[in-house]
Amino acid sequence: MRPKKSYGQHFLTSESIADKIAQSLSGEGYDKVLEVGPGKGMLTKYLLQSKGYEITAVDADSDMIDYMEEHYPELAGRLYCFDFLRFDPTKVFGEKQFALIGNYPYNISSQIVFRMLKYREYIPEMIGMFQKEMADRIISGPGSKEYGVISVLTQVYYKCERLFNVERGSFNPPPKVRSAVIRCTRIENSYPELDYSLFRSVVKSAFNNRRKMLRNTMKSFLKGSPLLNDEFFQQRPEQLSVDDFVQLTNQVKEFQKSIK
């Protein structure tokens, strides 16, 4: 069972790291855990040792699912051969809360985060192994060069923190990059009135030209609005907090209502 490059597989080989990741689950508000990309089950083994959790796993590689079925018969009926980016967890868990965890394939890690955001009402916690560069982008705040679209879109609903870094030698084959494990904990009742679709469009538009002031990047949303003359719009996107982006989105929404 060799790792497949086409699936971005780097099997975790460190028992201590696997145990540490599994122990990072808080268990607050859920008793079901969905592991993405279990591979040969290094992390799964320790998740199964954690009391009180019902473990379900999804992997796009049918060979990995066959391996898991053979070596982890206790997961019978809870292993799914499916691309997580097309997987609907509500068909498995219904309306129940579940944690998301995994040594995520680095080539789709940002898409996994966006998938989590789509199902945020069901996911109170996410623990994940990411390429360190991606982990930095998710957890960074205003003023840093890593701060960007994925930072803002994630942090509007989740508190994000680095747990620990992982060296290349903990994998087979060793990746070319360093890795990091992060935790995202859902912020309850975070901006319940926020128009997320508009928010996402505003944030993406701002960071698409991150060197430009908002008065330039927001013209398509606020054409003809005197708001563009406000001092606030002299800022660049990396200077804005998550709250600022929420405020900006609400201003855009009110303006667009006024011109209809």
C-alpha positions as CSV (number, residue, x, y, z in Angstrom):
1,M,0.0,0.0,0.0
2,R,2.2,2.8,-1.3
3,P,1.1,6.4,-1.1
4,K,-0.4,7.7,-4.3
5,K,0.8,11.0,-5.7
6,S,-2.5,11.5,-7.5
7,Y,-4.3,11.7,-4.2
8,G,-1.7,13.8,-2.5
9,Q,-1.0,11.1,0.0
10,H,1.7,11.4,2.7
11,F,1.1,8.7,5.3
12,L,1.6,9.8,8.9
13,T,4.1,7.4,10.5
14,S,4.7,9.0,13.9
15,E,2.7,7.3,16.6
16,S,3.2,10.2,19.0
17,I,2.0,12.8,16.6
18,A,-1.1,10.6,15.7
19,D,-1.9,10.3,19.4
20,K,-1.4,14.0,20.0
21,I,-3.8,14.9,17.1
22,A,-6.4,12.5,18.4
23,Q,-6.1,13.9,22.0
24,S,-6.6,17.5,20.6
25,L,-10.4,16.9,20.2
26,S,-12.2,18.7,23.0
27,G,-15.4,16.6,22.7
28,E,-17.5,19.7,23.5
29,G,-20.9,19.6,21.9
30,Y,-20.5,16.4,19.9
31,D,-19.9,12.7,20.2
32,K,-19.4,11.9,16.5
33,V,-16.2,12.4,14.5
34,L,-15.6,12.4,10.8
35,E,-12.0,11.6,9.7
36,V,-11.1,12.8,6.2
37,G,-8.5,10.7,4.3
38,P,-7.7,8.0,6.9
39,G,-5.1,6.3,4.6
40,K,-3.8,3.3,6.5
41,G,-5.4,4.3,9.7
42,M,-2.5,5.7,11.8
43,L,-4.7,8.5,13.2
44,T,-7.8,6.3,13.2
45,K,-6.2,3.9,15.6
46,Y,-5.9,6.6,18.2
47,L,-9.3,8.1,17.5
48,L,-10.8,4.7,18.2
49,Q,-9.0,4.6,21.6
50,S,-10.7,7.9,22.6
51,K,-13.7,7.1,24.6
52,G,-17.1,8.5,23.8
53,Y,-16.6,9.1,20.1
54,E,-18.3,7.3,17.2
55,I,-15.7,7.4,14.4
56,T,-16.7,7.6,10.7
57,A,-14.2,8.0,7.9
58,V,-14.3,9.0,4.2
59,D,-11.6,8.5,1.6
60,A,-11.6,8.9,-2.1
61,D,-9.1,6.1,-2.6
62,S,-11.0,2.7,-2.9
63,D,-7.7,0.9,-2.0
64,M,-7.5,2.7,1.3
65,I,-11.1,1.9,2.1
66,D,-10.4,-1.8,1.3
67,Y,-7.4,-1.6,3.6
68,M,-9.4,0.0,6.4
69,E,-12.2,-2.5,6.1
70,E,-9.7,-5.3,6.6
71,H,-7.7,-3.8,9.4
72,Y,-10.5,-1.9,11.3
73,P,-13.6,-4.1,11.2
74,E,-15.1,-2.1,14.1
75,L,-15.7,0.6,11.5
76,A,-18.0,-1.6,9.4
77,G,-20.8,0.5,8.0
78,R,-19.0,3.8,8.8
79,L,-16.4,3.8,6.0
80,Y,-17.2,5.7,2.9
81,C,-15.4,5.6,-0.4
82,F,-16.2,9.2,-1.6
83,D,-14.5,12.4,-2.5
84,F,-15.0,14.6,0.6
85,L,-15.5,17.7,-1.6
86,R,-18.7,16.1,-2.9
87,F,-19.6,14.3,0.3
88,D,-22.8,15.4,2.1
89,P,-22.3,14.7,5.8
90,T,-25.9,15.3,6.6
91,K,-26.8,12.1,4.8
92,V,-24.7,10.3,7.4
93,F,-25.2,12.3,10.6
94,G,-28.5,14.0,9.9
95,E,-28.9,17.1,12.0
96,K,-26.3,15.9,14.6
97,Q,-23.2,17.7,15.4
98,F,-19.8,16.2,14.5
99,A,-16.1,17.1,14.6
100,L,-14.0,17.1,11.5
101,I,-10.4,15.8,11.7
102,G,-7.7,14.6,9.4
103,N,-4.2,14.6,8.0
104,Y,-5.6,16.4,5.0
105,P,-4.3,16.1,1.4
106,Y,-2.4,19.3,0.9
107,N,-3.5,19.7,-2.7
108,I,-7.1,20.2,-1.6
109,S,-6.7,21.5,1.9
110,S,-8.2,25.0,1.3
111,Q,-11.2,23.4,-0.4
112,I,-11.7,21.2,2.7
113,V,-11.8,24.4,4.8
114,F,-14.4,25.9,2.5
115,R,-16.4,22.6,2.7
116,M,-16.3,22.9,6.5
117,L,-17.7,26.5,6.2
118,K,-20.5,25.2,4.1
119,Y,-21.6,22.8,6.9
120,R,-20.5,25.1,9.8
121,E,-23.9,24.7,11.5
122,Y,-23.0,21.0,12.1
123,I,-19.3,21.3,12.8
124,P,-18.4,22.8,16.2
125,E,-14.7,21.8,15.9
126,M,-12.1,21.0,13.3
127,I,-8.7,19.6,13.9
128,G,-6.4,19.3,10.9
129,M,-2.9,18.7,9.6
130,F,-2.1,21.3,6.9
131,Q,0.9,22.4,5.0
132,K,2.4,25.0,7.4
133,E,2.0,27.8,4.9
134,M,-1.7,27.1,4.6
135,A,-2.0,26.8,8.4
136,D,-0.4,30.2,8.7
137,R,-2.9,31.7,6.2
138,I,-5.9,30.3,8.1
139,I,-4.9,31.5,11.6
140,S,-3.2,34.8,10.7
141,G,-4.6,38.2,11.7
142,P,-4.6,41.7,10.1
143,G,-1.3,43.2,9.3
144,S,0.5,40.0,8.3
145,K,1.4,39.0,4.8
146,E,-0.3,35.6,5.3
147,Y,-3.7,37.3,6.2
148,G,-6.1,36.9,3.3
149,V,-9.3,35.5,2.0
150,I,-9.2,32.1,3.8
151,S,-8.2,33.9,7.0
152,V,-11.3,36.2,7.0
153,L,-13.8,33.7,5.7
154,T,-12.8,31.1,8.4
155,Q,-12.4,33.5,11.3
156,V,-15.8,35.1,10.9
157,Y,-17.2,31.8,12.2
158,Y,-14.3,30.0,13.9
159,K,-11.6,30.8,16.5
160,C,-8.5,29.4,14.9
161,E,-5.2,28.4,16.6
162,R,-2.0,26.6,15.9
163,L,-1.5,23.5,18.1
164,F,1.9,22.3,17.0
165,N,4.2,22.0,14.0
166,V,5.2,18.7,12.5
167,E,8.5,17.9,10.8
168,R,8.8,16.2,7.4
169,G,10.3,13.0,8.8
170,S,6.9,12.2,10.4
171,F,5.5,11.1,7.0
172,N,6.0,8.6,4.3
173,P,7.0,9.9,1.8
174,P,8.3,13.0,3.5
175,P,6.6,16.1,2.0
176,K,8.7,18.9,0.6
177,V,7.1,21.3,3.1
178,R,6.7,21.6,6.8
179,S,3.3,20.8,8.4
180,A,1.2,22.2,11.2
181,V,-1.8,21.0,13.1
182,I,-4.5,23.6,13.9
183,R,-7.8,23.7,15.7
184,C,-10.8,25.7,14.6
185,T,-13.6,26.1,17.2
186,R,-16.9,27.5,16.1
187,I,-18.0,30.8,17.5
188,E,-21.6,30.4,18.6
189,N,-24.1,32.9,17.3
190,S,-21.4,34.7,15.2
191,Y,-22.9,37.3,13.0
192,P,-26.3,35.5,12.5
193,E,-27.6,38.2,10.2
194,L,-24.5,38.2,7.9
195,D,-25.1,37.6,4.2
196,Y,-22.3,35.1,3.8
197,S,-22.5,35.0,0.0
198,L,-22.1,38.8,-0.2
199,F,-19.4,38.7,2.5
200,R,-17.4,36.2,0.5
201,S,-17.7,38.3,-2.6
202,V,-16.6,41.4,-0.8
203,V,-13.6,39.7,0.8
204,K,-12.5,38.1,-2.4
205,S,-12.8,41.3,-4.4
206,A,-10.8,43.2,-1.8
207,F,-7.9,40.7,-1.6
208,N,-7.8,40.1,-5.4
209,N,-6.0,43.5,-5.5
210,R,-4.6,43.6,-2.0
211,R,-2.2,46.4,-2.8
212,K,-5.0,48.7,-3.8
213,M,-7.2,50.8,-1.4
214,L,-10.8,49.8,-0.8
215,R,-12.0,52.9,-2.6
216,N,-10.8,51.2,-5.8
217,T,-11.6,47.5,-5.1
218,M,-15.1,48.3,-3.8
219,K,-16.2,50.4,-6.8
220,S,-18.2,47.6,-8.3
221,F,-20.2,47.2,-5.1
222,L,-20.6,50.9,-4.3
223,K,-20.6,52.7,-7.6
224,G,-21.8,56.3,-7.0
225,S,-21.8,56.0,-3.3
226,P,-20.4,58.8,-1.2
227,L,-19.1,56.1,1.2
228,L,-16.1,55.7,-1.1
229,N,-14.8,59.1,0.0
230,D,-14.8,58.0,3.6
231,E,-11.4,57.7,5.3
232,F,-12.2,54.0,6.0
233,F,-11.9,53.3,2.3
234,Q,-8.3,54.6,2.1
235,Q,-7.3,51.3,3.8
236,R,-5.9,48.2,2.1
237,P,-7.6,44.8,2.8
238,E,-4.8,43.4,5.1
239,Q,-5.4,46.4,7.5
240,L,-9.1,45.4,8.1
241,S,-10.2,43.1,10.9
242,V,-12.9,40.5,10.5
243,D,-15.3,42.9,12.2
244,D,-14.3,45.6,9.6
245,F,-15.1,43.2,6.8
246,V,-18.5,42.4,8.3
247,Q,-19.2,46.2,8.7
248,L,-18.1,46.7,5.0
249,T,-20.4,44.0,3.8
250,N,-23.4,45.4,5.7
251,Q,-22.7,48.9,4.2
252,V,-22.6,47.3,0.7
253,K,-25.9,45.5,1.4
254,E,-27.6,48.7,2.6
255,F,-26.4,50.7,-0.4
256,Q,-27.5,48.1,-2.9
257,K,-30.9,48.0,-1.3
258,S,-31.2,51.8,-1.5
259,I,-30.6,51.9,-5.3
260,K,-33.1,49.2,-6.2
